[in-house]
Amino acid sequence: MPCEAWRMRVFSFLFMCAAVFGAAPALAQTPERLGTPFVEHFTTRDAERWYLADRFPPENMFSTQWRPSQAAFTPDGLVLTLAATPEPDAPKPYMSAEISSRETFRYGYFETRMRAVRGGGIVSGFFTFAMPTGPNTENEIDMEITGNAITQIELVHHANGRHIRKIVQLGFDASEGFHTYAFEWRTNQIRFFIDNRLVHTSRSHVRELDRPHQIFTSLWNSVRMPIWLGPFDASRAPYQMNVACMAYAERYAGRSLCAGGERAQN
């Protein structure tokens, strides 16, 4: 990401505050376990599989707190809503939602089908993450779309103090419809897919992603990072991000899990 100093502070705060606010509960497993394959459409909440965050990031660069009330499970899937916080003395001026898997995964194929949000100051994200065990121990793989650059995606992984980032042009406006975003994490590489088309492969420091991760999706904003995200327009709130599906398999099988088995594009 362009704000690496901010990222370092975020991870440090996450580590220090985990005991206070609680990380999303995860099922115990050995580091090499791939995980249980699934395809989730979020028409109802499976509380045994998914955790809805109820906390606020202590880092000032975040303007959002997580509230379960901002996540809705509908016949069309998950809806995350970013809106102004009604309480004048709330710790953050805005509220939204973050959902994560209770199970953890080390390696495999991770996929979502979602419609991102247009607007400055906003990030629509799909990622895997392991709580830091100390300073400079980040483990995260990100697919992030910023609302001020809605026709591109940031493909990032954070490996123990190293931040590897690639910007890919999508060729479409991610806020105008649903698209499939996915990555396959293996021991020596991460392959990123857009609408079942391979768009980037990263091998840099991938072996340092050395812990099982949980799967996340979230919608958040910041009024303090206009250089990266652009200015946030509060007058257009509430903003909504739609997630039709999230899925996991042990390996990429040449087709989408969420988009009805759509085959890979050449």
PyMOL commands that set and color helices and strands:
alter all, ss='L'
color gray80, all
select helices_A, chain A and resi 4-21+68-70+206-208+226-229+234-236
alter helices_A, ss='H'
color red, helices_A
select strands_A, chain A and resi 38-40+50-52+64-66+71-74+77-84+94-96+98-101+108-115+122-130+139-146+152-159+162-169+179-185+190-194+197-202+214-221+239-249
alter strands_A, ss='S'
color yellow, strands_A
deselect
rebuild
show_as cartoon
